[in-house]
């Protein structure tokens, strides 16, 4: 049995990571500031899963608040590692308000690294992003691809967090695993992301808002694969940056057609200009994850989309009420 501090515990990936840790008998101390970056009712639903589990402790806390993180040192007891999944995410949102991205993704990471020093915690896992690879990355993209020229404040803030982790590894011998996630989806997914939005809009006969021609492509990754990989990253690696991404690439037009087939309805598509901050394509080279962690994506895209559509159908009474941000 081990104990972990999981930040962003009400978030999409962190709640699934917490669930898997608890399922294998570990103890989780979860923190989250429960902000309104997207509809917070989804965060409350995720936390409800842990309400009766004595191995899960939750504290509402903003990791950008240095004093609040300092105070955690006396509350969390002995922990075996920090899994920092708290983040402000979203390329377009970061253009609108870059300051909050720096607060959470950079200052928050620094505060947690300092907590590790204070508590003698030697393992740190950081969630980073495929957006860090910038423009014209080779496909599939290896970790060695250029990442020094981010295109949005979001990616820049994550690059800064990665650099801080390396400094603390070098200076203080903290063992660090950094994961660059590629477009995560699945049940309880963020309502402001494309998978949730498309399913909701098709299922509920609403206009489907599509940016550009729909030929942009993504290597979507099912949340269970991401969570399992994140937990594998708790092993000692020294300092490593590792891609976690799906094994199938699909255009948004093909994705919408797949959803139409599964839902049994046609989408009513409204097209909008392609945002400058968005990427035209992403696809992960996950060779390193296989070699270091024995990880590979296991859930095929079609099966993952089917599970997500089924989840939305089963939870329609409340999930349909969530705001998608459009």
Secondary structure by P-SEA (a helix, b strand, c coil): cbbbbccccccaaaaaaaaaaaaabbbbbbbbcccccccaaaaaaaaccccccccbbbbbcccccaaaaaacccccccccccccccccccaaaaaaccccccccaaaaaaaaaaaaaaacccbbbbbbccccccccccccccccccccccccaaaaaaaaaaaaaaaaaaacccbbbbbbcccccccccccccaaaaaaaaaaaccbbbbccccccccccccaaaaaaaaaaacccccbbbbbbbbcccccaaaaaaaaaaaaccccbbbbbccccccccbbbbcaaaaaaaccccccccaaaaaaaaaaaaaaaccccccccccc
